[in-house]
Amino acid sequence: MNSMTQEQLRAVLEVLPMDMAFVDEKDKVRFWNRGAERGPAWQPSRLDSPVQGCHLAKSVAALDAILSDFRNGVRDVVEEWGSADGQAKRVRWFAVRDESGRYLGTLEVVQRGTEAPG
């Protein structure tokens, strides 16, 4: 494995043109990038808290279904398109697994201002 310092890795993640969050196998928020640009749901007090608290109540059931599917090996990727603040928004969730396939958590990636295909 290549070697980067934690400071270098954090700086790289901050400049990526997308929002990312990592949720561990117990559905706890462990990391997000671009914190200064995110809304009130993404405050430092949310770290180590259930991810459901960062989402609107109407979307929690869908989120729980995605996390359950990832945990149970049903799916590895989910993608949705929508809009926010007048911009197109692409949201993807990825199951994160170790080399043996054990579920470690979920990576959520949000890209704003992208066009939906088709």
Secondary structure as the mmCIF struct_conf table of DSSP 4:
data_model
#
loop_
_struct_conf.conf_type_id
_struct_conf.id
_struct_conf.beg_label_comp_id
_struct_conf.beg_label_asym_id
_struct_conf.beg_label_seq_id
_struct_conf.end_label_comp_id
_struct_conf.end_label_asym_id
_struct_conf.end_label_seq_id
HELX_RH_AL_P HELX_RH_AL_P1 GLN A 6 VAL A 15
BEND BEND1 LEU A 16 MET A 18
STRN STRN1 ASP A 19 ASP A 24
TURN_TY1_P TURN_TY1_P1 GLU A 25 LYS A 26
BEND BEND2 ASP A 27 ASP A 27
STRN STRN2 LYS A 28 LYS A 28
STRN STRN3 VAL A 29 TRP A 32
BEND BEND3 ASN A 33 ASN A 33
HELX_RH_3T_P HELX_RH_3T_P1 GLY A 35 GLU A 37
BEND BEND4 ARG A 38 ARG A 38
TURN_TY1_P TURN_TY1_P2 PRO A 40 ALA A 41
BEND BEND5 TRP A 42 TRP A 42
HELX_RH_3T_P HELX_RH_3T_P2 PRO A 44 ARG A 46
TURN_TY1_P TURN_TY1_P3 LEU A 47 ASP A 48
BEND BEND6 SER A 49 SER A 49
STRN STRN4 PRO A 50 PRO A 50
HELX_RH_3T_P HELX_RH_3T_P3 VAL A 51 CYS A 54
BEND BEND7 HIS A 55 HIS A 55
HELX_RH_3T_P HELX_RH_3T_P4 ALA A 57 SER A 59
HELX_RH_AL_P HELX_RH_AL_P2 VAL A 60 ARG A 71
TURN_TY1_P TURN_TY1_P4 ASN A 72 GLY A 73
BEND BEND8 VAL A 74 VAL A 74
BEND BEND9 ASP A 76 ASP A 76
STRN STRN5 VAL A 77 ALA A 84
TURN_TY1_P TURN_TY1_P5 ASP A 85 GLY A 86
STRN STRN6 GLN A 87 ARG A 97
TURN_TY1_P TURN_TY1_P6 GLU A 99 SER A 100
STRN STRN7 TYR A 103 ARG A 112
BEND BEND10 GLY A 113 GLY A 113
HELX_LH_PP_P HELX_LH_PP_P1 THR A 114 PRO A 117
#
